[in-house]
Amino acid sequence: MSSSVGSPLLLLGWDYRRTPVELRERLAFPPDKVREALSAMQREGLLAEGVIISTCNRSEIYGVTGAALSGALSDRDPFDAVTDFIARFHGIPRSEMDASGYRFSGGEAVRHLLRVAAGLESMAFGEDQIIGQVREAFRLASGVGATRSVLHRLFQKALETGKRVRSETGLNTRPTSMPGVAIELAQKIYEDLTPRNFLILGAGETAAIFFDLLLARGAKNIEVVNRTLARSQELCRREGRALPWDELATRLPHADIVVSATSSATPVIPLETARQAMALRRGKPLFFLDLGVPRNVDPRVAELDNAFLYAVDDLQEIAERNRQERQKEIGPALEILEEELQEFLSWFGSLAVVPTVTSLRKKFEGIRESDFDRQLEKMTHISEGDREKIRLMAQSMVRSLLRHPTEAIKDEPDPGRRLDRAEAVRHLFDLDLDSKE
C-alpha cells in the first residue's frame, strides 16, 4: 500500500488492477451498506466526512479524519483505523486487505478521484458510466449527512472535471466494448435508430448492455428472442417485445438490424434461414452484428446480396483502433485534470488555520485603513499625536474583534470541524474572493 501523509483528507481503495475479483466482491457496498458504514464511521469518530464509491471494479472510501483520531489519539494511523473498521464490517482479515489495497492522502487522493471521474482509471478507458456512479456515491453520502464542506466541494469538483474531460476531449467518443462498437456501427448504418426494427438474439449480459444502449439512443422497435422466454421478458420490462425462440425465423425478415449474442456452440442463424429472410425482404438490406463466440451467424451469410455481416473479429479490430485514438486524448485530459486539481488544492490549502487567520486579519485591517484611517486624515482639527492614539485604539479594537474567531479555529481539536469553521469564515467574509482580486 502506498500513501502520502500529513493531510486530514484520505483515500483507501481496492480496484480491478490490484485486487482479485473474489475480494472485490466481498468488499462491495450495496446502497444500504454504504449508509450503514458511513454512519458508523462518523459515530465512532473515525471520519468527520466520508463517501464510498462501490462498483464491480472498485471499492473506495474517501474521508476527512474525525475527532477520535485527534488529540490524545493523534498517534493512531487514520488509514489503519478505517481499514480495521472495513475489515470488521465485512468480516475480512486485515492481511487480505493490506495485500492488494492502496492508500492516498491530500493532493494524491484528490488527483485519484479526478482520474476516476474522468474515466482514466476505468477498465473501459474513458467510459461514461463511472461519472454516474460517482454522482450516486456522493448522493448517498449526502443523504446520511456524511459530507460537509470538504467532500462536498471535492465531489462537485470531480463531477465538473469528468464533464469537462468528456466535453473538451475525445476520450469517450469512440467505444471500445463490443456492444459499444456494435451500436456505433448501427448508427453509421442508420443515423436515426428510432424507426428501425431491431431483433436481439439472447438475453445475457452482452445483449442487455446493447439493449440499454439502444434505449439511450431512442430506439423503439426492439424484439428479443431467447431460449428462456422469462429472461427476454425481464429484459423487455421497460421497452420492447419478448418472443419465444421458435419465432426467430419468422421475425428475421422484419428486422433491419439483427444483434446476436448467444452462447450457442453452433450458428443460430444458418445460411438457409438467412437466405429465406433476404428473399422476403425483396432487396432491402439486412445487417447482422454477431457478438457471439463461437459465431452465431454462418459466415457465408456475408455472401448474400444486401446482407452485411460484422462478427466479433471485425468489431475487435474497430475497438482496437478506437483504443488507439483514445490514447491520443490522454494528454489533453490530464491537462484539464491538473488545472482542476490545482484549483481545488488552492481552496483546500486556504482552509488551514494560518492562511485563514492571515486573510481574515488582512480583511479587517484593510477595512480599517480604507474607512477609518481615511476619515481620520480629514479631521485636521485633531493633532497628529491624538490621531496616532486613535489609530492605535482602532488597531486594538480589530485585534479584540479577531481574538475569538481566531481561537475558535485554532483550538478546535477535530480536523473536520476545524476545516468547516475555516470554510465558514472564508465564506462569511468573502476571503476567497479577496484573494483572487
MITOR-812363 format. One line per 5 residues: their letters; for each residue x, y, z of C-alpha. Coordinates in steps of 0.2 Angstrom, whole numbers, always signed. Each point is the difference from the previous one (the first is absolute). Layout:
! MITOR-812363
a = X,Y,Z; ...
END
This chain:
! MITOR-812363
msssv = +0,+0,+0; +6,+17,-4; -5,+17,+8; +5,+18,+3; -2,+6,+17
gspll = -3,+17,+9; -18,+4,-6; -17,-3,+8; -6,-6,-17; +2,-18,-3
llgwd = -4,-14,-13; +0,-19,+2; -4,-11,-15; +0,-17,-8; -3,-1,-19
yrrtp = +1,-11,-15; +19,+3,-3; +6,-5,+17; -14,-10,+8; -7,-18,-5
velre = -18,+0,-5; -4,-12,+15; +6,+13,+12; -8,+14,-9; -17,-9,+1
rlafp = +2,-1,+19; +5,+18,+2; -15,+6,-10; -12,+12,+8; -19,+0,-5
pdkvr = -9,+16,+3; -7,-5,+17; +18,-6,+5; +7,+17,-6; -12,+9,+12
ealsa = +4,-12,+14; +19,+1,-1; +1,+19,-2; -12,+3,+15; +10,-12,+10
mqreg = +17,+8,-4; -7,+17,+4; -7,-7,+16; +16,-7,+5; +10,+16,-4
llaeg = +10,-8,-13; -6,+12,-14; -7,+17,+1; -5,-2,-18; -1,-15,-11
viist = -5,-6,-17; +1,-18,-7; +1,-4,-18; -5,-18,-3; -1,-8,-17
cnrse = +4,-17,-8; +18,+6,-3; +4,+10,+16; -4,+4,+18; +7,+16,+6
iygvt = -3,+10,+16; +4,+19,+0; +0,+8,+16; +5,+15,+11; +7,-6,+17
gaals = -11,+1,+15; +1,+5,+18; +6,-17,+7; +16,+1,-10; +5,+17,+7
galsd = +5,+6,+17; +5,-14,+12; -1,-13,-14; +10,+10,-13; +13,-14,-1
rdpfd = -13,-12,-7; +2,-2,-19; -16,+5,-8; +2,-12,-15; +2,-14,+13
avtdf = -15,+5,+10; -12,+1,-16; +8,-16,-7; -4,-9,+17; -18,+6,-1
iarfh = -2,-6,-18; +8,-17,+4; -13,-2,+15; -14,+6,-10; +2,-13,-14
giprs = +8,-13,+11; +16,-1,-11; +18,-2,+8; +11,+15,+0; +14,-9,-9
emdas = -11,-3,-15; -5,+18,-1; +18,+7,+2; +7,-12,-13; -10,+8,-15
gyrfs = -6,+17,+6; +6,+18,-3; +1,+15,+11; +1,+19,-5; -2,+16,+10
ggeav = -1,+18,-4; +4,+5,-18; +3,-18,-6; -17,-5,+7; -8,+15,-10
rhllr = +9,-4,-16; -5,-19,+1; -19,+5,+2; +2,+12,-15; +7,-14,-10
vaagl = -14,-11,+5; -13,+12,-5; +8,+4,-16; +1,-19,-5; +19,-1,+1
esmaf = -1,-14,+13; -13,-10,-8; +2,-17,-8; -9,+7,-16; +11,+15,-2
gedqi = -10,+16,+0; -17,-8,+3; -15,+10,+5; -8,-11,+13; +12,+5,+14
igqvr = -5,+18,+1; -18,-6,+4; +7,-11,+13; +10,+14,+8; -15,+11,+0
eafrl = -10,-14,+8; +13,-3,+14; +0,+18,+4; -19,+0,+1; +0,-14,+12
asgvg = +13,+7,+11; -9,+17,+0; -16,-8,+4; +6,-7,+17; +9,+17,+4
atrsv = +18,-7,-3; +6,+14,-11; +4,+17,+6; +10,+14,-7; +15,-10,-7
lhrlf = -7,-15,-8; -15,+10,-6; +12,+12,-9; +12,-15,-5; -14,-10,-8
qkale = -8,+15,-9; +17,+3,-7; +2,-19,-6; -16,+1,-9; +4,+16,-8
tgkrv = +17,-7,-5; -8,-16,-8; -12,+11,-10; +14,+11,-6; +11,-14,-6
rsetg = -15,-8,-9; -5,+17,-8; +17,+7,-5; +9,-16,-5; -4,-16,-10
lntrp = +4,-12,+14; -18,-7,+0; -5,+2,-18; +6,-16,-7; -7,-16,+8
tsmpg = +12,-14,+5; -13,-14,+6; -8,-12,-12; -18,+7,+3; +7,+18,-1
vaiel = +8,-4,-17; -15,-9,-6; -12,+15,+4; +13,+12,-8; -1,-11,-16
aqkiy = -19,+0,+1; +0,+19,+1; +11,+1,-15; -11,-11,-10; -16,+9,+5
edltp = +3,+17,+8; -17,+1,+8; -3,-17,+9; -18,+5,+6; -10,-7,-15
rnfli = +11,-15,-2; -5,-18,+4; +13,-9,+12; +0,-19,+3; +11,-5,+15
lgage = +4,-19,+2; +5,-4,+18; -4,+9,+16; +17,-2,+9; +11,+14,+6
taaif = +7,+5,-17; -18,+1,-7; -6,+10,+15; +14,+13,-2; -4,+2,-19
fdlll = -19,+1,+5; +4,+14,+12; +10,+9,-13; -14,-1,-13; -12,+7,+13
argak = +12,+15,+4; +0,+4,-19; -19,+0,-2; -3,-17,-8; -18,-6,+2
nievv = -2,-15,-11; +9,-13,+9; -4,-19,+1; +10,-12,+11; +0,-19,-4
nrtla = +8,-11,+13; -1,-19,+4; -7,+4,+17; -15,+12,-3; +0,+6,+18
rsqel = +18,+8,-2; -5,+9,-16; -16,+6,+9; +11,+7,+14; +11,+9,-12
crreg = -16,+8,-9; -8,+6,+16; +3,+18,-4; -1,-1,-19; -1,-12,-14
ralpw = -8,-17,-4; +5,-17,+7; -2,-15,-12; +2,-19,+2; +15,-7,-9
delat = -10,-9,-13; -5,+16,-8; +17,+5,-5; -1,-5,-18; -17,+8,-2
rlpha = +6,+17,+8; +16,+1,-9; -7,+7,-17; -8,+14,+10; +17,+6,+8
divvs = +11,+14,-7; +14,-5,+12; +3,-17,+9; +11,+0,+15; +5,-18,+6
atssa = +8,-3,+16; -4,-18,+5; +12,-13,+8; -5,-13,-14; +13,-12,-5
tpvip = -7,+0,-18; -7,+14,-11; -18,+5,+5; -2,+9,-17; +5,-13,-13
letar = +3,+5,-18; -17,-7,-6; -10,+10,+13; +9,+16,-5; -3,-4,-18
qamal = -19,-2,+2; +0,+16,+11; +9,+10,-14; -12,-6,-13; -15,+6,+10
rrgkp = +8,+17,+2; +1,+2,-19; +16,+10,-1; -1,+9,+16; +17,-1,+9
lffld = +2,-10,+16; +14,+3,+12; +7,-14,+12; +10,+5,+15; +7,-17,+7
lgvpr = +6,+2,+17; +1,-18,+4; +15,-11,+3; -1,-13,-8; -8,+9,-15
nvdpr = -19,+1,+1; -2,+4,-19; +6,-11,-14; +15,+10,-7; -7,-4,-18
vaeld = -15,+12,+4; +12,+14,-5; +0,-7,-18; -19,+3,-2; -6,+15,-10
nafly = -4,+15,+12; +5,-10,+15; +14,+9,+11; +9,-10,+13; +11,+6,+14
avddl = +7,-13,+12; +10,+1,+16; +17,+1,-10; -6,+15,-10; -6,+9,+16
qeiae = +16,-3,+9; +10,+7,-14; -11,+16,+1; +1,+0,+19; +19,-1,+0
rnrqe = +1,+15,-12; -12,+9,+12; +12,-4,+14; +14,+7,-9; -9,+16,-4
rqkei = -5,+2,+18; +18,-1,+5; +3,+16,-9; -12,+9,+11; +9,-4,+16
gpale = +11,+15,-1; -14,+13,-2; -10,-9,+14; +14,+0,+12; +3,+19,-3
ileee = -18,+3,+5; +1,-11,+15; +16,+9,+6; -8,+17,-2; -16,-6,+10
lqefl = +12,-8,+13; +10,+16,+3; -16,+10,+2; -7,-12,+13; +17,-1,+9
swfgs = +1,+19,+1; -17,+0,+8; +4,-14,+12; +16,+7,+5; -9,+17,+4
lavvp = -9,-10,+14; +15,-2,+10; +0,+10,+16; +15,+12,-5; -7,+5,-17
tvtsl = -17,+3,+6; +5,+10,+15; +12,+10,-10; -13,+4,-13; -13,+4,+13
rkkfe = +12,+12,+8; +5,+8,-16; -19,+2,-4; -3,+9,+16; +16,+11,-1
gires = -5,+4,-18; -17,+7,+6; +8,+10,+14; +13,+8,-12; -12,+4,-14
dfdrq = -15,+6,+11; +6,+5,+17; +17,+7,-3; -6,+9,-16; -13,+9,+10
lekmt = +12,+4,+14; +12,+8,-12; -14,+13,-4; -1,+5,+18; +13,+14,-1
hiseg = -6,+8,+16; +7,-15,+9; +19,+0,+4; +11,-13,-8; +4,-7,+17
dreki = -19,-3,+4; -2,-7,-17; +13,-13,+4; -8,-5,+16; -16,-2,-9
rlmaq = +8,-11,-13; +8,-11,+14; -18,-1,+8; -7,-6,-17; +14,-13,-2
smvrs = -4,-7,+18; -18,-1,-4; +3,-10,-16; +11,-12,+10; -13,-2,+13
llrhp = -13,-3,-13; +11,-14,-8; +5,-8,+16; -15,-12,+2; -2,-6,-18
teaik = +18,-3,-1; +1,-10,+16; -16,-9,-5; +9,-6,-16; +17,-4,+8
depdp = -6,-9,+15; -13,-11,-8; +7,-18,+2; -10,-9,-13; +8,+2,-17
grrld = -17,-1,-9; -8,+14,+10; +16,+11,-1; -2,-1,-19; -18,+4,+1
raeav = +3,+15,+11; +13,+6,-11; -11,-2,-15; -14,+9,+9; +11,+15,+4
rhlfd = +7,+1,-18; -18,-1,-7; -7,+13,+13; +13,+13,-3; +3,-3,-19
ldlds = +18,-5,+3; +2,-11,-16; -7,+14,-10; +13,+13,+7; +14,-12,-3
ke = -4,-1,-19; -1,+19,-1
END
